[in-house]
């Protein structure tokens, strides 16, 4: 059975975007991005909320990264090789190969995906992840904590959900970012 992984770049005070929706303070450098790429190799499907999809859809454009640095081109290639499910009631359609639109997040359907998948499933976006956390579907959390305190914005973890965590891995990057990998405990 595949694992459902929640990954987030967040500030030290737990936000994935500031009060204006910006997240430039969390942009990974080459070292951190290369590490993220290696983690992405285990992912076969991405589950995305609308906002996260709108941020990441740029990676579907092969031409945009044809002359990019190796680590960026690598991520773009990995992104295009994965299936994407976008959950949105507002979007009329989605673009990009291997991408489909669903109107509602169905925990039972996601559980079935986990049972049938040959590769891990990543869930992106804190609003979408909230439903997965509440349904007990998240198996691991991968947090990239940026060396910044932003004081408010979009929280990376849901309110009203209590989950025990077991630290599995950690890594420190030269830019001050820290990677923390946790297994969820029932």
C-alpha positions in Angstrom: 0.0 0.0 0.0 1.2 3.5 -0.9 1.8 6.1 1.7 0.1 9.5 1.7 2.7 12.2 2.2 2.0 15.8 3.3 4.9 18.0 2.3 5.1 21.7 3.0 7.6 24.5 2.9 6.9 26.6 6.0 8.1 29.4 8.2 9.4 28.6 11.7 6.1 29.9 13.1 4.2 27.4 10.9 2.9 29.4 7.9 3.1 28.3 4.2 2.3 31.8 2.9 2.2 35.3 4.5 -0.9 37.4 4.9 -0.5 38.6 1.2 -0.1 35.0 -0.1 3.6 35.4 -0.7 6.0 32.5 0.0 9.2 33.8 -1.6 10.9 33.6 1.9 10.6 29.8 1.6 12.1 29.3 -1.8 14.6 26.4 -1.7 18.1 26.9 -2.9 19.9 24.4 -5.2 20.9 22.2 -2.3 17.4 22.0 -0.8 15.7 21.7 -4.2 18.0 18.8 -5.2 17.0 17.0 -2.0 13.3 17.7 -2.7 13.8 16.3 -6.2 15.1 13.0 -4.7 12.1 12.8 -2.4 9.8 13.4 -5.4 11.1 10.2 -7.1 9.0 8.0 -4.8 5.8 10.0 -5.7 3.4 8.7 -8.5 0.5 11.0 -7.8 0.0 14.5 -6.5 -3.3 15.5 -4.8 -3.7 19.3 -5.0 -6.0 22.0 -4.0 -6.8 24.8 -6.4 -4.3 27.3 -5.1 -1.4 24.8 -4.9 -2.3 23.6 -8.5 -2.2 27.2 -9.7 1.3 27.7 -8.2 2.7 24.4 -9.5 1.1 24.2 -13.0 4.0 26.2 -14.4 6.2 23.0 -14.1 4.0 21.4 -16.8 5.6 23.6 -19.4 8.6 21.8 -20.7 9.7 24.7 -22.8 9.8 27.0 -19.8 12.5 24.8 -18.2 14.4 23.7 -21.3 17.3 26.0 -20.5 16.9 26.1 -16.7 19.5 24.9 -14.1 19.8 21.1 -13.9 18.0 20.8 -10.6 15.0 22.9 -11.9 14.8 20.9 -15.1 15.0 17.7 -13.1 12.0 18.8 -10.9 10.0 19.8 -14.0 10.7 16.4 -15.6 9.6 14.6 -12.4 6.5 16.8 -12.1 5.4 16.0 -15.7 5.9 12.2 -15.0 3.4 12.1 -12.1 -0.4 12.0 -12.2 -2.2 15.0 -10.7 -5.6 15.2 -9.2 -6.9 18.7 -8.6 -9.7 19.3 -6.2 -11.7 22.4 -6.9 -15.3 23.6 -7.2 -14.2 26.9 -8.8 -12.0 25.7 -11.7 -13.7 25.0 -15.0 -10.9 22.8 -16.2 -7.2 21.9 -15.7 -4.3 21.8 -18.1 -1.3 19.6 -18.3 -0.9 16.0 -19.2 -1.8 13.4 -16.5 -4.0 15.9 -14.7 -7.7 15.5 -13.8 -10.2 17.6 -11.9 -12.4 16.4 -9.1 -15.0 18.6 -7.4 -14.9 17.1 -3.9 -12.3 15.5 -1.7 -13.5 12.0 -1.0 -11.5 10.3 1.8 -12.8 6.8 0.8 -11.6 7.4 -2.8 -8.2 8.5 -1.5 -7.9 5.4 0.7 -8.7 3.3 -2.3 -6.0 5.1 -4.3 -3.5 4.3 -1.5 -4.4 0.6 -1.7 -4.1 0.5 -5.5 -1.0 2.7 -6.0 2.4 1.4 -6.9 4.1 4.6 -5.8 3.5 7.1 -2.9 0.9 9.8 -3.1 1.7 13.4 -2.1 -1.0 15.8 -0.9 -0.2 19.5 -1.4 -1.9 22.5 0.1 -3.0 22.9 3.7 -6.7 23.3 3.0 -6.8 20.0 1.1 -4.5 18.3 3.6 -6.9 19.2 6.4 -9.5 16.8 5.1 -6.8 14.1 4.8 -5.6 14.7 8.4 -9.1 14.6 9.8 -9.8 11.3 7.9 -6.6 9.8 9.3 -5.1 9.3 5.8 -1.8 11.1 6.2 1.1 8.6 6.8 4.0 11.0 6.8 4.7 14.7 7.0 7.7 16.2 5.2 8.4 19.7 6.5 10.9 22.1 5.1 11.2 24.8 7.8 12.6 28.1 6.4 14.7 30.4 8.6 11.9 33.0 8.8 9.2 34.1 11.2 6.4 35.8 9.2 3.8 36.4 11.9 0.7 35.4 10.1 -0.9 34.1 6.9 -1.9 30.6 5.8 -1.2 28.0 8.4 0.7 24.9 7.3 -1.2 22.6 9.6 -5.0 22.5 10.4 -6.6 23.7 13.6 -8.6 21.3 15.6 -6.5 18.2 14.6 -4.3 16.4 17.1 -1.8 13.9 15.7 1.1 12.3 17.4 4.3 12.2 15.3 7.5 10.1 15.3 10.6 11.7 13.9 12.1 9.6 11.1 14.6 11.9 9.6 16.1 15.4 9.7 18.5 17.4 7.7 20.0 20.8 7.9 20.8 22.9 4.8 23.5 25.5 4.3 20.8 28.2 3.7 19.4 27.6 7.2 16.4 25.5 6.1 15.7 22.4 8.1 14.0 19.2 6.8 11.9 17.2 9.2 10.2 13.9 8.3 7.6 12.4 10.6 5.5 9.3 10.7 2.0 9.9 12.0 0.8 7.9 15.0 -2.8 6.9 15.3 
